[in-house]
């Protein structure tokens, strides 16, 4: 089973990619990344200065696979 690594960007900055997780496929790892991002948002919206949350997914060689972002935009009228 392939191993994947996650890097989280939240209010505290970047997280570690040291913990690997086994998933049956890249699609399963991406689904988990989306679930983690939703959990982050459930705890509160992103704040300045970045105004975003992000989950980066890396393969077992630690090569980037994808990045999933939630961006909060405030548009004054």
TIMI-2910 file (N, C-alpha, C, CB; in pm, 1 decimal, decimal comma, always signed):
<rs>
+----------+----------+----------+----------+----------+----------+----------+----------+----------+----------+----------+----------+------+
!      n_x !      n_y !      n_z !     ca_x !     ca_y !     ca_z !      c_x !      c_y !      c_z !     cb_x !     cb_y !     cb_z ! resn !
+----------+----------+----------+----------+----------+----------+----------+----------+----------+----------+----------+----------+------+
!    +85,3 !   -117,3 !     +0,0 !     +0,0 !     +0,0 !     +0,0 !    +90,3 !   +124,2 !     +0,0 !    -97,3 !     -0,5 !   +123,5 !  Unk !
!    +67,0 !   +218,8 !    -91,4 !   +152,1 !   +338,7 !    -99,2 !   +137,4 !   +427,4 !    +24,8 !   +117,7 !   +419,6 !   -224,9 !  Unk !
!   +245,3 !   +493,4 !    +56,5 !   +248,1 !   +587,1 !   +169,3 !   +245,0 !   +729,2 !   +114,4 !   +374,8 !   +564,6 !   +259,2 !  Unk !
!   +167,4 !   +816,2 !   +179,6 !   +156,0 !   +956,4 !   +140,9 !   +182,8 !  +1043,6 !   +262,4 !    +16,2 !   +986,8 !    +80,8 !  Unk !
!   +229,2 !  +1164,6 !   +236,5 !   +261,6 !  +1260,4 !   +341,7 !   +180,1 !  +1387,5 !   +320,0 !   +414,0 !  +1292,1 !   +343,6 !  Unk !
!   +145,7 !  +1453,0 !   +431,7 !    +66,3 !  +1575,5 !   +426,5 !   +143,1 !  +1690,5 !   +490,2 !    -69,3 !  +1555,7 !   +497,2 !  Unk !
!   +126,9 !  +1807,9 !   +432,5 !   +175,5 !  +1932,5 !   +493,6 !    +55,2 !  +2024,1 !   +505,3 !   +292,3 !  +1999,9 !   +408,8 !  Unk !
!    +29,8 !  +2071,2 !   +626,1 !    -85,9 !  +2156,6 !   +652,2 !    -40,5 !  +2300,6 !   +672,0 !   -164,1 !  +2107,1 !   +775,9 !  Unk !
!   -114,1 !  +2393,2 !   +612,9 !    -94,5 !  +2535,2 !   +638,4 !   -222,6 !  +2586,5 !   +702,1 !    -59,0 !  +2614,5 !   +506,7 !  Unk !
!   -211,3 !  +2636,5 !   +824,6 !   -327,7 !  +2689,5 !   +894,1 !   -288,9 !  +2819,0 !   +963,0 !   -383,5 !  +2587,1 !   +996,2 !  Unk !
!   -362,7 !  +2858,0 !  +1065,5 !   -333,9 !  +2983,9 !  +1135,9 !   -194,2 !  +2985,7 !  +1197,5 !   -437,6 !  +3007,5 !  +1244,8 !  Unk !
!   -140,2 !  +2867,9 !  +1225,4 !     -9,8 !  +2858,5 !  +1290,8 !   +104,8 !  +2844,0 !  +1192,4 !     -8,6 !  +2742,5 !  +1385,9 !  Unk !
!    +76,4 !  +2843,8 !  +1063,1 !   +181,2 !  +2827,0 !   +963,1 !   +188,3 !  +2683,0 !   +914,2 !   +316,0 !  +2869,6 !  +1020,1 !  Unk !
!   +302,0 !  +2645,3 !   +861,1 !   +318,4 !  +2513,5 !   +800,7 !   +336,7 !  +2406,0 !   +906,4 !   +436,8 !  +2513,2 !   +705,5 !  Unk !
!   +280,2 !  +2290,7 !   +878,7 !   +298,9 !  +2175,1 !   +965,3 !   +404,0 !  +2082,3 !   +907,3 !   +166,8 !  +2100,3 !   +985,1 !  Unk !
!   +436,4 !  +1979,3 !   +979,1 !   +539,6 !  +1884,6 !   +937,3 !   +484,5 !  +1784,0 !   +836,7 !   +597,0 !  +1811,3 !  +1059,0 !  Unk !
!   +573,9 !  +1729,4 !   +755,7 !   +537,1 !  +1622,9 !   +662,4 !   +600,0 !  +1492,0 !   +707,2 !   +581,0 !  +1657,7 !   +518,1 !  Unk !
!   +635,3 !  +1481,5 !   +831,9 !   +707,7 !  +1365,6 !   +881,5 !   +622,4 !  +1240,3 !   +896,4 !   +768,7 !  +1398,4 !  +1012,1 !  Unk !
!   +493,8 !  +1255,0 !   +919,1 !   +409,1 !  +1137,7 !   +938,7 !   +352,1 !  +1090,4 !   +806,3 !   +296,0 !  +1168,4 !  +1037,1 !  Unk !
!   +379,9 !   +967,6 !   +774,3 !   +324,3 !   +909,2 !   +653,5 !   +198,9 !   +831,0 !   +683,8 !   +425,8 !   +820,4 !   +585,8 !  Unk !
!   +109,3 !   +823,8 !   +586,8 !    -15,9 !   +750,1 !   +600,2 !    -32,1 !   +659,6 !   +479,3 !   -137,2 !   +846,6 !   +614,2 !  Unk !
!    -74,0 !   +537,7 !   +502,3 !    -96,0 !   +442,8 !   +393,3 !   -237,3 !   +456,7 !   +338,2 !    -71,4 !   +298,6 !   +441,1 !  Unk !
!   -246,8 !   +464,0 !   +205,3 !   -375,3 !   +470,2 !   +135,8 !   -370,4 !   +374,9 !    +16,9 !   -408,1 !   +616,2 !    +89,5 !  Unk !
!   -484,3 !   +323,1 !    -19,9 !   -491,9 !   +227,8 !   -130,1 !   -458,1 !   +292,0 !   -264,6 !   -630,3 !   +166,7 !   -135,9 !  Unk !
!   -482,8 !   +424,3 !   -275,8 !   -460,3 !   +492,5 !   -403,4 !   -438,2 !   +641,8 !   -379,1 !   -580,2 !   +470,2 !   -499,8 !  Unk !
!   -393,3 !   +709,5 !   -481,6 !   -377,1 !   +854,4 !   -472,4 !   -513,3 !   +920,6 !   -454,9 !   -305,6 !   +909,8 !   -598,0 !  Unk !
!   -616,1 !   +863,9 !   -515,1 !   -750,8 !   +918,8 !   -500,1 !   -796,9 !   +912,8 !   -354,4 !   -849,6 !   +843,0 !   -589,7 !  Unk !
!   -766,2 !   +803,0 !   -286,5 !   -802,2 !   +789,6 !   -144,9 !   -725,1 !   +889,5 !    -59,4 !   -775,2 !   +646,5 !    -95,7 !  Unk !
!   -598,3 !   +911,1 !    -91,7 !   -517,3 !  +1009,8 !    -19,0 !   -571,5 !  +1150,6 !    -42,8 !   -368,7 !  +1001,6 !    -62,5 !  Unk !
!   -613,8 !  +1180,5 !   -165,8 !   -670,5 !  +1311,9 !   -195,9 !   -803,1 !  +1332,6 !   -122,7 !   -690,7 !  +1327,9 !   -347,2 !  Unk !
!   -883,6 !  +1227,9 !   -111,7 !  -1009,4 !  +1237,9 !    -37,9 !   -982,1 !  +1269,0 !   +109,2 !  -1090,9 !  +1107,2 !    -51,2 !  Unk !
!   -878,9 !  +1207,1 !   +164,7 !   -841,8 !  +1235,4 !   +303,5 !   -792,7 !  +1379,3 !   +318,3 !   -733,4 !  +1137,1 !   +351,3 !  Unk !
!   -717,5 !  +1428,7 !   +220,9 !   -670,6 !  +1567,9 !   +224,6 !   -789,1 !  +1663,8 !   +225,8 !   -578,6 !  +1598,1 !   +103,7 !  Unk !
!   -891,4 !  +1636,5 !   +145,6 !  -1011,6 !  +1720,1 !   +143,9 !  -1085,0 !  +1714,0 !   +278,1 !  -1105,5 !  +1676,2 !    +30,3 !  Unk !
!  -1091,8 !  +1595,5 !   +337,5 !  -1156,7 !  +1579,8 !   +467,2 !  -1082,7 !  +1658,6 !   +575,1 !  -1164,1 !  +1431,6 !   +505,5 !  Unk !
!   -950,7 !  +1652,1 !   +572,5 !   -869,4 !  +1726,8 !   +669,6 !   -892,1 !  +1877,0 !   +651,7 !   -718,2 !  +1692,4 !   +653,2 !  Unk !
!   -896,6 !  +1923,7 !   +528,2 !   -920,7 !  +2065,4 !   +501,4 !  -1057,7 !  +2108,0 !   +554,7 !   -910,8 !  +2094,0 !   +350,3 !  Unk !
!  -1157,7 !  +2024,3 !   +537,2 !  -1291,3 !  +2054,4 !   +588,4 !  -1290,7 !  +2061,8 !   +740,9 !  -1392,1 !  +1948,4 !   +540,8 !  Unk !
!  -1215,2 !  +1973,5 !   +806,6 !  -1202,8 !  +1978,0 !   +952,9 !  -1137,1 !  +2107,9 !   +998,4 !  -1121,7 !  +1857,5 !  +1003,9 !  Unk !
!  -1035,2 !  +2149,8 !   +926,0 !   -967,3 !  +2274,9 !   +959,5 !  -1065,9 !  +2391,2 !   +950,9 !   -846,5 !  +2299,0 !   +865,4 !  Unk !
!  -1147,0 !  +2394,1 !   +845,4 !  -1243,7 !  +2502,2 !   +826,1 !  -1352,9 !  +2497,4 !   +932,3 !  -1305,9 !  +2494,2 !   +686,3 !  Unk !
!  -1391,0 !  +2377,7 !   +976,1 !  -1494,6 !  +2364,3 !  +1077,7 !  -1451,7 !  +2426,2 !  +1210,9 !  -1529,6 !  +2217,5 !  +1097,3 !  Unk !
!  -1321,5 !  +2434,2 !  +1233,7 !  -1268,4 !  +2493,2 !  +1356,7 !  -1261,7 !  +2645,6 !  +1349,5 !  -1130,3 !  +2437,3 !  +1385,7 !  Unk !
!  -1287,8 !  +2702,8 !  +1233,6 !  -1286,3 !  +2847,7 !  +1215,6 !  -1228,7 !  +2884,7 !  +1080,8 !  -1206,7 !  +2914,9 !  +1326,7 !  Unk !
!  -1272,8 !  +2997,7 !  +1029,6 !  -1228,6 !  +3042,5 !   +897,4 !  -1083,0 !  +3088,1 !   +899,3 !  -1317,7 !  +3156,1 !   +847,6 !  Unk !
!  -1016,9 !  +3085,0 !   +782,4 !   -880,4 !  +3133,7 !   +775,2 !   -872,7 !  +3281,7 !   +811,6 !   -823,5 !  +3110,5 !   +635,8 !  Unk !
!   -759,3 !  +3323,4 !   +862,1 !   -741,7 !  +3461,4 !   +906,4 !   -622,2 !  +3525,0 !   +835,3 !   -722,8 !  +3467,2 !  +1059,6 !  Unk !
!   -615,6 !  +3658,7 !   +843,6 !   -503,8 !  +3733,5 !   +786,6 !   -376,1 !  +3691,5 !   +858,3 !   -526,6 !  +3887,9 !   +798,4 !  Unk !
!   -264,1 !  +3698,4 !   +797,7 !   -236,4 !  +3760,3 !   +668,3 !   -257,7 !  +3667,9 !   +548,1 !    -96,1 !  +3810,0 !   +667,1 !  Unk !
!   -262,4 !  +3537,1 !   +566,1 !   -275,2 !  +3447,0 !   +451,6 !   -417,8 !  +3431,9 !   +402,4 !   -221,1 !  +3312,6 !   +486,9 !  Unk !
!   -515,5 !  +3433,0 !   +492,9 !   -655,9 !  +3412,3 !   +457,9 !   -677,9 !  +3282,8 !   +381,5 !   -706,5 !  +3528,5 !   +376,1 !  Unk !
!   -601,4 !  +3179,2 !   +414,2 !   -619,2 !  +3050,7 !   +347,4 !   -574,8 !  +2937,1 !   +436,4 !   -542,4 !  +3047,2 !   +216,3 !  Unk !
!   -633,3 !  +2821,2 !   +409,8 !   -587,0 !  +2694,2 !   +462,8 !   -542,9 !  +2612,5 !   +343,1 !   -698,4 !  +2620,2 !   +547,1 !  Unk !
!   -447,3 !  +2524,9 !   +364,9 !   -397,5 !  +2443,8 !   +255,6 !   -352,9 !  +2308,1 !   +308,0 !   -282,1 !  +2514,7 !   +183,5 !  Unk !
!   -376,6 !  +2205,2 !   +227,9 !   -323,5 !  +2072,0 !   +255,2 !   -246,7 !  +2030,1 !   +130,8 !   -438,1 !  +1968,5 !   +291,3 !  Unk !
!   -115,9 !  +2009,4 !   +147,3 !    -33,3 !  +1960,5 !    +37,6 !    -15,0 !  +1810,7 !    +55,2 !   +104,5 !  +2033,9 !    +32,8 !  Unk !
!    -21,6 !  +1738,3 !    -55,5 !     -7,3 !  +1593,7 !    -55,5 !   +120,4 !  +1556,7 !   -129,6 !   -130,6 !  +1525,3 !   -119,8 !  Unk !
!   +201,2 !  +1468,9 !    -67,5 !   +326,8 !  +1422,6 !   -125,8 !   +323,7 !  +1270,7 !   -134,9 !   +449,1 !  +1470,8 !    -41,9 !  Unk !
!   +389,2 !  +1215,0 !   -235,9 !   +395,6 !  +1069,1 !   -248,1 !   +505,0 !  +1014,7 !   -156,1 !   +422,2 !  +1026,9 !   -395,7 !  Unk !
!   +529,5 !   +883,3 !   -163,3 !   +625,6 !   +823,4 !    -71,3 !   +769,0 !   +868,4 !    -95,9 !   +618,1 !   +674,3 !    -81,1 !  Unk !
!   +796,2 !   +925,6 !   -213,5 !   +927,7 !   +985,0 !   -241,0 !   +931,7 !  +1131,1 !   -198,5 !   +962,0 !   +973,0 !   -390,1 !  Unk !
!   +820,8 !  +1175,0 !   -141,2 !   +800,8 !  +1313,8 !    -97,7 !   +801,6 !  +1412,5 !   -215,2 !   +908,9 !  +1352,9 !     +2,7 !  Unk !
!   +757,8 !  +1362,4 !   -329,9 !   +735,6 !  +1449,9 !   -444,6 !   +592,7 !  +1500,8 !   -437,0 !   +762,5 !  +1375,7 !   -580,3 !  Unk !
!   +570,6 !  +1631,3 !   -467,1 !   +435,8 !  +1687,7 !   -458,9 !   +339,0 !  +1618,4 !   -555,0 !   +439,9 !  +1837,2 !   -488,5 !  Unk !
!   +219,1 !  +1589,5 !   -503,9 !   +112,6 !  +1530,8 !   -585,0 !     +9,4 !  +1638,3 !   -615,6 !    +46,6 !  +1409,6 !   -512,6 !  Unk !
!    -40,5 !  +1705,7 !   -511,3 !   -141,4 !  +1809,3 !   -528,4 !   -145,2 !  +1897,6 !   -404,5 !   -280,2 !  +1747,2 !   -555,6 !  Unk !
!   -208,9 !  +2011,1 !   -418,1 !   -235,8 !  +2100,5 !   -305,5 !   -382,6 !  +2140,5 !   -312,7 !   -141,7 !  +2227,2 !   -308,0 !  Unk !
!   -450,6 !  +2130,4 !   -200,6 !   -591,7 !  +2167,9 !   -193,0 !   -600,7 !  +2287,5 !   -100,2 !   -682,0 !  +2048,6 !   -142,5 !  Unk !
!   -663,8 !  +2397,1 !   -147,7 !   -669,7 !  +2521,8 !    -71,2 !   -812,8 !  +2566,3 !    -46,6 !   -593,8 !  +2631,5 !   -143,5 !  Unk !
!   -830,0 !  +2632,4 !    +66,7 !   -952,5 !  +2704,1 !    +97,4 !   -910,5 !  +2848,5 !   +119,7 !  -1028,4 !  +2643,3 !   +223,4 !  Unk !
!   -959,3 !  +2938,0 !    +33,9 !   -919,1 !  +3079,4 !    +39,9 !  -1040,0 !  +3163,1 !    +77,8 !   -859,3 !  +3127,5 !    -96,5 !  Unk !
!  -1020,6 !  +3251,7 !   +175,6 !  -1125,0 !  +3342,8 !   +217,9 !  -1095,1 !  +3480,9 !   +159,0 !  -1135,0 !  +3348,3 !   +373,7 !  Unk !
!  -1187,2 !  +3531,1 !    +79,5 !  -1173,2 !  +3664,0 !    +20,8 !  -1279,6 !  +3755,2 !    +78,4 !  -1183,5 !  +3658,5 !   -133,5 !  Unk !
!  -1237,9 !  +3872,4 !   +117,2 !  -1331,8 !  +3974,5 !   +163,7 !  -1326,3 !  +4088,5 !    +63,7 !  -1297,7 !  +4024,1 !   +309,8 !  Unk !
!  -1439,8 !  +4121,2 !     +3,6 !  -1444,1 !  +4222,0 !   -100,9 !  -1529,4 !  +4338,7 !    -51,2 !  -1500,6 !  +4163,0 !   -234,4 !  Unk !
!  -1465,2 !  +4450,1 !    -27,5 !  -1537,4 !  +4569,6 !    +18,4 !  -1618,5 !  +4628,2 !    -96,8 !  -1438,7 !  +4676,0 !    +75,0 !  Unk !
!  -1734,7 !  +4678,6 !    -64,4 !  -1822,2 !  +4740,9 !   -165,3 !  -1846,0 !  +4885,3 !   -129,3 !  -1957,1 !  +4665,7 !   -177,1 !  Unk !
+----------+----------+----------+----------+----------+----------+----------+----------+----------+----------+----------+----------+------+
</rs>
